[in-house]
């Protein structure tokens, strides 16, 4: 059973066209190259359909919280913890070869 969710994380976000069946299959099998790199560098991959159903979002990050019916209902993030997470994650992303500009991501994931 699944439910709507909301991810809060720090990292990079990439997009895959929802018609790209080969990339989506690799994500489902946990064999996409981004997933392999993320796992090696202890980063997390979260992915799913965007609300408009046109694209698949892929978050390569350190997940801070997963909110929703199957996650937490609230959270507090202290500024020192946020800064430490950003600095540590920036290093891991660069080591893994992800040179996109990292940012804080707040991603709603609808359960259709």
VENRADA-V48580 format. One record per pair of residues at least 12 apart in sequence whose ideal C-beta (glycine too) atoms are under 8 Angstrom apart, sorted by the first residue. I is the first residue (numbers start at 1). J is the second residue. If there is no record, write none. Layout:
BEGIN
I,J / I,J
END
This chain:
BEGIN
2,70 / 2,111 / 3,68 / 3,69 / 3,70 / 3,111 / 4,68 / 4,69 / 4,108 / 4,109 / 4,110 / 4,111 / 5,66 / 5,67 / 5,68 / 5,69 / 5,70 / 5,71 / 5,108 / 5,109 / 5,111 / 6,66 / 6,67 / 6,68 / 6,71 / 6,106 / 6,107 / 6,108 / 6,109 / 7,46 / 7,59 / 7,63 / 7,65 / 7,66 / 7,67 / 7,105 / 7,106 / 7,107 / 7,109 / 8,63 / 8,64 / 8,65 / 8,66 / 8,67 / 8,75 / 8,104 / 8,105 / 8,106 / 9,44 / 9,46 / 9,59 / 9,61 / 9,62 / 9,63 / 9,64 / 9,104 / 9,105 / 9,107 / 10,61 / 10,62 / 10,64 / 10,82 / 10,85 / 10,86 / 10,89 / 10,102 / 10,103 / 10,104 / 10,105 / 11,43 / 11,44 / 11,59 / 11,60 / 11,61 / 11,62 / 11,89 / 11,93 / 11,98 / 11,102 / 11,103 / 11,105 / 12,59 / 12,60 / 12,61 / 12,93 / 12,98 / 12,100 / 12,101 / 12,102 / 12,103 / 13,57 / 13,58 / 13,59 / 13,60 / 13,100 / 13,103 / 13,105 / 13,107 / 14,34 / 14,57 / 14,58 / 14,60 / 14,100 / 15,50 / 15,55 / 15,56 / 15,57 / 15,58 / 16,55 / 16,56 / 16,58 / 17,54 / 17,55 / 17,56 / 18,49 / 18,53 / 18,54 / 18,55 / 18,56 / 20,56 / 23,56 / 24,56 / 27,45 / 27,47 / 27,56 / 27,58 / 32,45 / 32,58 / 34,58 / 34,60 / 34,98 / 37,60 / 37,96 / 37,97 / 37,98 / 38,60 / 38,96 / 40,96 / 41,92 / 41,93 / 41,95 / 41,96 / 42,92 / 43,60 / 43,61 / 43,62 / 43,89 / 43,92 / 43,93 / 43,96 / 44,59 / 44,60 / 44,61 / 44,62 / 44,63 / 45,58 / 45,59 / 45,60 / 46,58 / 46,59 / 46,61 / 46,63 / 46,107 / 47,59 / 48,107 / 48,109 / 49,109 / 49,110 / 49,112 / 51,108 / 51,110 / 53,112 / 57,107 / 59,105 / 59,107 / 60,93 / 60,96 / 60,98 / 61,89 / 61,102 / 61,105 / 62,85 / 62,88 / 62,89 / 62,92 / 64,77 / 64,85 / 65,77 / 68,109 / 86,102 / 89,102 / 90,102
END
